[in-house]
């Protein structure tokens, strides 16, 4: 077998995650494990807060905190002023979506594999303002049907909103091609990149998106409680944040405030500065390794896992799309997903369970209930993937024997 991408750096990468010596971790699609430089940066900042207090610590590290905007901008090929730092990807997505001026009769186009948090927001705005939610069908591969999307566009469509890589199902929607359609028709495009950033390159200029929401805790390997929103500069003037404070909108006169001219109008004064610093270090760590290299290694490992699982009698791999992501979903005949996950954990293999509630339309369309998901990342090895396949095969064999 040819040498995998990043193989020459694996000793250093795995040394930065000591727990990998004790278990096989395949849950970066939920919350990944942080490398030691991320952990150390957060510890150092917490120690500083303990020493001088939160406000003084933020003043001392003000430049470093502000530089996180630059790290996110580098990750996305964006400008610093187009980046807002927030608590998570859902908050980022909501800040963009709820700031759009919807009215009765407006149409939002979305995809069958849309994430639940996004869809319930559509439903709420439908109840409040009478918008129409239209779901674009999928093609024969399972990804959004681009021809169907194009055919659904009319002058009532005010937003195209899509999840790039869903919670499960292995799918990677054609985000760039969706963006080209949105741009051609002059329609705002909101992209949920929660599962994409850190796994694959995410260039907002190539994606043609107007808004992008991302998180720290998944494939970027940063802490929970940190995320970011990208807003294309040309769209900023059209957006009035649904909630503001004196950071995003300084109070300049008794009867007047001024929204910030940049994306920080979506930020608030109070924040977890340590988490933001950790996210910045995690992004810099990924960029130093190279997103192209990360993507290539993830692709090889996830393809190997899918292939191994397909060879196990009674296992059905549930992944969609012509080029699946690093999220591998499967179910097994006669053994509940939660039981596979529980027993795998006793053998030091960390995988997870997902249910239909996260992607209800896709789950109902495909008749999915609970199933297993596993997400190889660049810190995993071929040997770990093969061991995982052996563990799953052994669990099913033992279950059938009993």
Secondary structure, DSSP 8 states (H G I E B T S, - for coil): ----TTGGGHHHHHHT-GGGGT-EE-BTTT-----HHHHHHHHHHHHHHHHH-HHHHHHHTHHHHHHHHHHHHHHHT--GGGEEEES-HHHHHHHHHTTS---TT-EEEEETT--HHHHHHHHHHHHHH--EEEEE-B-TTSSB-HHHHHHH--TTEEEEEEESS-SSSS----HHHHHHHHHHHT--EEEE-TTTBTTB---HHHHT-SEEEEESSSTT---SS-EEEEE-HHHHTT---SS--TTTEEEEETTEEEE-SSGGGG--S---HHHHHHHHHHHHHHHHH-HHHHHHHHHHHHHHHHHHHHTSTTEEE---SSS--SEEEEEETTB-HHHHHHHHHHTTEE-EEE-GGGGHHHHHHHT--SEEEEE--TT--HHHHHHHHHHHHHHHHHHHH-
